[in-house]
Every structure is written in structure tokens, then in C-alpha cells.
Amino acid sequence: MNSRTIARLPRWSFVLGSLLLTLLFVGLALNDYQARDRVWQQEIESQGRLQAQVVQRAQYGVERSAKLLASTLATDARVLELMRAADRALRAGASLDDSALSAVREQLAIVLSPAWEVLQREHGRQLQIYWGGAGIALLRMHDPEAYGDAVADLRPLLHATLHHGQPGLGLDVGTHGLGNRAIEPLRASDDPNSPIIGALEVGFDMLPKLSLLTEQLAAGLALIVNRARLETMLKQSPTGIHLPRLGDWLLDSHTGPQILHWAERGELPGIEAGMALRLLEADGRTFLLNQIPLLDIRAEQDPAQAPLAAALVWRDISSLLEGHIQAEHRLLLKWALAWLVAEALLLTLTIVLYRRIVIQRQHRLSHQRQVRQRKRLLKRAQKIAQLLPGMVYQLRRFRDGRYQFLYVSEGVQQLYGLSPEQLIDDAGIAFAAVHPDDLPRLDAAIERSSNNLGEGAIRYRIIHPHKGLLWVEGRANAERLADGSTLWHGFITDVSELMQATHALQESESRFRDMVSNLPGVVYRYRNDSQRGMSYLSDGIQRLTGYPASDFTGTRARPYASLIHPEDRAAFHRVREGKALFEGTYRLVKADGSIVWVREKGHRMSDPQQPWTDGFIWDVTQRVLAEQQAHERECYLRLLFANVIDAIIIIDQRGIIETFNHAAEHIFGYRSEEIIGRNLSILMPEPHRSAHDSYLHDYAVRRESRALEQNRELTAVRRNGEHFTIELRVSQVSHHGEIRFIGLIRDITERKRAEQMKREFVSIVSHELRTPLTSIAGSLGLVTGGAVGEVPANMRQMLTIAHQNSLRLGRLIDDLLDMDKLIAGKMPMDIRTQPLAPLLEDALRSNQGYAEQYGVRFEQGALPALSVAVDENRLQQVLANLLSNAAKFSPAGEVVTLAAERRGEQVRVSVTDRGPGIPEAFRKRIFEKFSQADSSDTRQKGGTGLGLAISKELIERMHGRVGFDTEPGLGCCFWFELPVADAR
């Protein structure tokens, strides 16, 4: 097969396979399409059957109601009594128009009136009483004046009841209408075998009210009637909408306009089709129309007769049809994709086949080249053998014991000092050169190799005529020839240097054993066999166990496993089983009965040439005891941690909860096993829940956070969704090189409630005191100012003190009201962007009186030209608080400096004094409400203790922050930072 034929074969295979695959997938897709279409038809038919069952059940329910009412009235004693009286009068020859029979009819009408009213409310149409075998109408409640006509011959159902005593039930048409009728016989006496004197009939519509049935079916409903049959039965012509394309059928009633559209277009099925299903369209929707014939008594007895009426039910199935069409499209797409995949696989197989054919051809060519190459290599090998540093030979031993060298390489001169021809001529020369002490061993090895055949090796000494004694190694492979002789193919090489190295290694091993005996542990080696006998055990075993190493080696050795503590033996064997490298800790029972913990590390050799396991065992008793103590300490700390009063939660860098103590379970309502492993944000309300992960990410990038090592008040969420206030302090720790965050949480709901009550109390008291206090301060000011005349000197001082204290109390009330507004969020803020420098200069001018009062001097520092977005009045209030505090706490004659400097996107405004500074114990609560350094010097300065708290709230509402720097005896610097409005 040439290369062109090879190239064409996969191409034709692909074309033929592609054609077969196309035919196969077309057939499968067509079969699947037909199966899905059959399922669709079955679904349509199933819906049609369900609709027919609902209509038939509705008709059956009407029939049951009629039968129940008819049987009830037919057994009514008053009805029977009046009917029997009428029967006696008529049989006596009375006329239907006689006054006696008229009175009977009136009384029957009175008796049946309640039932007739009920029947009318339930959409009943007829309630009639017939007399005699001819079915003479005695009373029609729906038409009391219509009586005296005989209808039994026209009404098979009535005829059967009057002549055979069978109760009649079914769809029937009389002279006064069409509907479901129930007829009960009326007998001459209570004896069931007495003669039949008449019948009582109850009639309902063919179906219940169409609107109710429409709701039940969730579909449109129409009722059509056979005009031809009704005209032969009814006294009056039937009414309804004529359907010209349906012949003599009238549309009696309907609940939707679609039926008129379909009738006009002639799309309704013919009544001769019986029960039929059709898919019709109207108003851009698709409907399933179900035609359900309603058979009357005559049609049931004579199938050739057309039905008296039929119900048409149509339901919108647009979504179902659209789903069916989409399913068909998906089916075709699925098979198309499957065909494409199969084509791709076929193409892949074709390519693989082509490559396989090419590779096979290349393999044959390569094999031919290898054969030629092997022949050339064989010739080269013969030449190379002549250059090897040893002797290659072929030795034959005949059955009589004679030896003959068939081939000897040139290396024989280096080993024996002889030529190859000399050994070929006389093989005994080689045996004569062997050292006498090694010759018996060599003869035994040759005999053993001859018996066992295969490969063998031996080391022995030969005497070289010039070099003296040489160690050589002989390796040969024996085979039995057909004549019974043995042929060896072998190689002999000089191993004198190797033997010298072996002796040196033995000496080194002796030194190694001495070194190992001084190690702080035990070195061992045992065989990888079923006995696992120790071949070597260092002397350290005696220091470790009290038993000498000689107890564990030899034929009657003590098993090392016997020293292992009984509770640890199973784990000892499990660690070693099936592992090349193993390591484990267990206990040994020493010779004196004491226990020692040891650690063993071993390596099992997988090489069959080295069937050993080496290892080292050392004493770890102190480490194990230390680990046990550490574990006990850890358990103690865990117990302590779990039972602290405050909640403690530990999370990792991703916000995943790792620890959740008992107090946290009590506060948040979660069990630790429910919450550990979930994100901390589950305990936060929105918007903090959504932003929590971004907080952690920002911290991981910048490594700075204001939330660390600070007490913060936050809102948390319990498991039941309740929001409550907590106090949180977060610390960062490093555990095994990874960052963890420890949160200490305290539920301060009650504390916040108490603070709220306090604020409300202060607010109420402040408002109640402000009005009378203003009057008192004004009055005292007028008196001390001389408005009411000269005040005596001894009284003036007391009035002045009272006036000053009333003013101080007024400022306290103003501060309380401001704080109340800030906390309640009702403090109005008029934020505007304006230059900073004029505001600071105005503050210095406005508060100059404080400086003069306390004998200090206000000084203006550097004021950069920039703007800030602030409420001017509130900023002046903050500056007044800071400047007045600095003036009060500065010694007389000192300078208070007001300055500003830009720091990035912020501007820092600072007020620096030369006062005594802030005590260490007071610094943490300096911005709290009513906070003052509790010393006599400070109390003498006056103040409400609310100024700094109000200032902090105001600055934070202007998107800034407040702080201070202080050193005892060197003064204090209060500052606040605000965003720069022109930061661009």
C-alpha cells in the first residue's frame, strides 16, 4: 500500500462515517420528535377528558339535586293525600275544571310553594304533577294555568315511570322546556305494590350556572342546543343565537366572545363528530376547544339520533403551546449538537487512524533500520570487548569434565599475563593461576552454576606472573547445550581497588558503631521479614530501657515490641504498617518497671537488594510532660474564657468567627456551633453588615484603624432580629503568623436606657428652670445696677454673688439644653463653605474679655488661606469653649495661642496654653459630660463640665474630630480637624 492510498483511506472513511452518522441522528431526532408530539397529544386529550369529567360531574350534580327534591316531595304526606283525592275525583268522572279539582290544585300549589321557591333559587325550571297513565298535567308550578294536556306518549321518561313505576332521571325535553328531569311515581296507597296514580317531576337546567362552572374550569363555556329536535317538542320555538355553519344548532348561552368568532369563521367542530378537541386561535391567543355532547334519554336509547345539546369548553393554552414549541426547538438543537459532537469525534478518530497508519509504517521502516543497526553494533561490540579493562570469555565444560575456552578477549593479558590463544589451547592454565586457598570455593561455585544454570558471581584471587596477587570478580551466565555440555558466557574484571575500599569501609563502620553508641538515643536496623529480627541495635538501648543491646539480637533475642506499653502497641503497629517513612510517639516499660516516653523515626527500604528498616529512637519524656502541662493550661484558659461575664468573639482577617464564648451565646441568642465559621456581619444591622468586609479589606491594605483599642458604642442584632446597643473594644493579636481580632462586648442596653432617662430628666428640669431663672437673673441685675435705687453696701455684695451665680446657673442650663439637642439630633446646623481665617480672628475678638478677666493674652498664630464647610455660630461656640478654658487654666501674664495648619485634606485648628496640663487619670474622660478634674484649683475655675462634650459633638457633626496633646507642667494644646472645602 503506497503513501497515496494511505492518505485516501481515512478521507473516504470519514465521508462514509459522516453520511451514516447523519442518517442515524436524523432517524433518532425524528423518532424523538414524534414521541414528544405523541406526549403533547396525550396531554391535550388528558385535559379534554378532565374538562368532560368536570362537565359530566356538574350535570350529574344537577340530576342528583333534582332526584333528591323529587323523592322528598313524592313522599310528602300532604302531597300524597291531595293527589289521591284528585285521583278519586277524576275516576269518579269529575272534570279537571271542576271546582273540587281546582281546590285540590290550589292546595297542591300551596303545599309545593316552599319547595318551588327553593327550586327557583337553585335555578330550577319545572315542578309538575301528572295524573293517570296518559300523563295528564294536573299542576305545573311554573305555569299554573297550563294543565289538562296528556304528554306521556311524547315523554319516554315519564311514560316509563307511569307504567312501570321506575323513577326517571336524565336529560329530557318536554313541551315547556329542556333540562335535567327527575320523576317519581305517586301510588294510590302507602303499599309499594299499589297502583300508580300519577307522577311528580322536578326539572333543572342542563348544567349549573355557567359563570360558576367557568370559574371551576378556569375556561370559557358555551351551551348549544338542537333546534330541529326542540321545535318538534316545545310549544314555543327555541331561542338563541343561530350558528349558520352548524346547521340547525342554536347558541343557548356562553361566557366568552371567542365562541362567536370561531362560529363565524366556521372553525367549530360538527356535532356529528361527537366529543372532539380542536386548537383554535382568537385575539392572538391559542385555545383548546372541547366539544362535549349532552345525551338525552332518546339519544341514549337510539345512538343514531343527534344529541339534544352539547357543551363547548375552551381554555387558553398559549403558554403550554409556547412551551411545547420551545421544547421541540430545544429537541432539534440538542440532536443537532449531538450530531456535531459525533462528527467531531468521527473526525478525531479519522485523524487518529491516519496517524496510526503512518506511525505503523514508520515503525516498520524503523524496525528494518534497527535490524541493520544491530548487526553493525554486534561487530562494534566485538571490537569494543577487546578494549574492555577485563576479560570477556566463553567457557565450555564437556560431559567428561574437560574445560575449553571458546572465546577470550584481549583483556586476559592484564589479568593472567597470557595471550588469548594460550587459554584457548589449554584452559587449565587459568585454573592453575587461582590462589590455592580460593580454588575449592571457585570449583564449588562452578558446580553450583552448572546445576542451577542462570547467572552467578564470585570473587577470588589469582597470581599474576608480574603484578603478584590480584582480586578479581567473575560473573557468568550458564546454559545447557543439546549434547549435555555446559556453556558459560562471562566476564572477569580486576576488583583489587574495590576490595581495598571494602576493608577501609569495614574499619569505618567500626568507628561508626563507636560514635553511634554515644548518641542520646538508639540507632537500629531490622530485617523486613515476618520475624523482624534486629540485626543492629546501638548501646543507647541500655541507657533508655535498662536492657543491654545483646538481649535484642541473635536467635533467642527479646522482641523489642515486648517493651512497648500495652495501651500503645496497637498504635505502634498502625504507624509502621505499609509506610516507607514513619514516625510516632509511644511509651516503653523499662527494666525497673518505670515508664519512659520515646519518639521513633524510621525508613523502610523498598529496594529488594536492601531489605532493611533503619531508624532512631530517642527519649521525649520531658517534652511530653511539658505538652501535657501546656494542654492542661490551655483547658484552664478555655474554661476561664468561656465563663467570663462579658462576651468575647475572635475573628480572622476575613471576618470569620473562630471563637464564641458562653456570654456571647447569652447576649446574641446563637449557640457557638451555629455561629462559628460564619461571617461576623450576621451580628450587625445594615448598612454596617454590607460594609463590614470592606472595612477589613481597607485595614489589611493600610494597617491602621481608629477602632482598635478604643471603647465604641455600636448597634448589634440578636438572633430574633432585635437591635440593641453594645460597648465594643477590639484588640489585634498575631497567632501562628496570622492576624486575629479579639472583640470584648458588653450589652449596655440597660445603661443606655438609664442615660436616656437621665437626659429626659435633665431636659425637663432645664426647661422648667430656665424661665424663672431668667427672671431672677434679670431682677438681680436691675437691683445691683441701681434701677430701684441705691442698694446698701452690706447688701450689694450678697446681691452681686446671687446675680453671678444665677448667670452661671443660666449658662449651665443653656449647656444642658444644647447637649440635649445634640444627643436627640435636633440641633439645627447651617453648614456653609466660608474662609477659615476671618472666623478665627472673630473668635479672638469675641473672647478678649476672658483674657482680660484672667490676666492672660490671646495671640494669633499662623492662619492659612483656605475654606471650610461649617456652621459659623457653632464653630464660634467651640472656639469660645476652648479659648475660655485656656484662659481659665493659664497663669496670669501667659499667652494663649490660636493657630491653624493644613494637614493633607484636613486643616487643624489648635488652642495652646501654658497651664498645668491635664492629669493622667482625667485624660480618658475629658470629653465626657460633666467631666472636670476633681481638684480644688480646678473647681475654683467654675464651669459646667459640658463645654468639651458639646464641642466634640459639634465638630463631629461638621465631619471633623477633636483631640488634645498635653504634658504635665508644660501646658495643653486642644485641637480640632475639619475637611478642607477647596481640597482640589
MOHUNOR-V514087 format. One line per field, one symbol per residue. ss: DSSP state (@ for helix, = for strand, . for the rest). burial: + if it has 24 or more other C-alpha atoms within 12 Angstrom, else -. Layout:
# MOHUNOR-V514087
ss: ???
burial: ???
This chain:
# MOHUNOR-V514087
ss: ..@@@@@@@@@@@@@@@@@@@@@@@@@@@@@@@@@@@@@@@@@@@@@@@@@@@@@@@@@@@@@@@@@@@@@@@@..@@@@@@@@@@@@@@@.......@@@@@@@@@@@@@@@@@@@@@@@..========....=====.........=.@@@.@@@@@@@@@...=======..===========........=========.....@@@@@@@@..=======@@@@@@@.......==.@@@..======...@@@@@@@@.....@@@..=======..==========..@@@@@.......========.@@@@@@@@@@@@@@@@@@@@@@@@@@@@@@@@@@@@@@@@@@@@@@@@@@@@@@@@@@@@@@@@@@@@....========.....======...@@@@@...@@@@@@..@@@@@.=.@@@@@@@@@@@@@@@@@.===========...=============.....=========.@@@@@@@@@@@@@@@@@@@@@.....======......====..@@@@@@...@@@@=......@@@@=.@@@@@@@@@@@....=========.....==========...@@@.========.@@@@@@@@@@@@@@@@@@@@@@....=====....=====.@@@@@@@...@@@@...=@@@@=...@@@@@@@@@@@@@@@.....=..=======.....=============..==========.@@@@@@@@@@@@@@@@@@@@@@@@@@@@@@@@@@@@........@@@@@@@@@@@@@@@@@@@@@@@@@@@@@@@@.......====@@@@@@@@@@@.@@@@@@@..====......====.@@@@@@@@@@@@@@@@@......=========..=======.......@@@@@@..........@@@@.......@@@@@@@@@@@...======.....=========....
burial: ---------+---+---+--++--+---+---+----------+--+++-++-+++-+++++++++++++++++----+++++++++--+-----+----++-+++-++-+++-++--+---++++++++++++++++++++----++++++--+++++++++++-++++++++++++++++++++++-------+++++++++++++++--++--+-+++++++++-+++-+----+--+-+--+-+++++++++-+++-++----++++--+++++++++----+++++++++++--------++++++++++++---+------+--++--+---+---+--++--+---+------------------------------++-+-++++++++-----++++++++++++++++-+--++--+-+++-++-------+--++--++-----+++++++++-----++++++++++------++++++++++---------------------+---++++++++---++++++++++++++-+-+-+++------++-+++------+---+-----+++++++++-----+++++++++-------+++++++++--------------------+----+++++++++++++++++++++++++-+--++--++++++-------+---+-----------------+++++-----+++++++++-------+++++++++----------+--++--+--++--++--+--++-++--------------++--+--++-++++++++++++-+------------+++-+++-++--++-++--+-+++++--+--+++++++-++++++++++++++++++--+++++++++---++++++++++++++------++-+-+++-------++++++++++++++++++++++++-+----+++++++++++---
